[in-house]
Amino acid sequence: MKMTYLHERQLQDEFAERAARHFFEHPEHSTYTDAEIEAGAFFALRFGLGDDCVVMFRIGEDEPLNYQHIIAGAK
């Protein structure tokens, strides 16, 4: 069972709505956050066959790892 507080759920819903507005206004974007990329921050991904869904999560305690320029070298 996942436990939550109503105020925590409200924060999640408000972030999801901000992300949805951002994706609507910026169709070229596939990710969104309104905070630093650090543990505890909300992060959203554009998702779905119609690109009309938002998957969101809090960044975990593990520090995010950015592999710089890795896609350019993939073959």
N, C-alpha and C positions, 0 to 999 in steps of 0.2 A: 504494500500500500504506500502510495506517495502522499506525504503530508504537506500542506501549504496553508498559508494565511490569506485572507481575502485581499489584503493590501498588496501582497506579493503577486497574486493572480492579476490584480488590476495593473500593476507595473508591466507584467508580461503582455497583457492585452493592449495596453497603450503603446508599447514598443512595436508590437506586431502591426498596429495601425500606422505608426510612423514609417515603418519599413514598407508597407503596402503603398503608401503615398509616394515614398521615394522611388520605388520601382515603377509606379505609374508615370511619374514625372521624368524618369530616367530609364527608358526601356533598354538602354545599352548596358546597364549595370546588372550584375548577377549577385552581388553581395552588398550588405549594408550593416553599419554600426554607427551609433552616435556617441561613442566613447572610445577610449584608448583600447588597443588590442592587448588586453591583460585579463588575468583571472577575475571572474565575476561579471565581466561585461557581457551584455546581450549581443548576439551576432545573428544575422538573418541571411538566408539564401533564397533566391528566386527558384521556384520549383514547379513541377507539373508539366503535363503534355502541352498545355496552353500557356505555360509560363505565368500562370495566374494564382499560384500558391506561394505561401511564405513558410519556410521551415526555419524555426528559430531555436536557439539554445544559449546557455550561458557558457562562456569559455571556462574550461576547467582549471584546476590548480596547476596542471602541467603547463609550462610556458609554451605558447605557440611557437612553432619552428618554421621559419620561412626559408625554403630552398630557392635561393635567388637564381634566376635565369636558367632554371632546370628544364623548362618546357622548350626553350629555344634550341637546346642541345639534344633533345629526344629525337631519335630516328627509328 
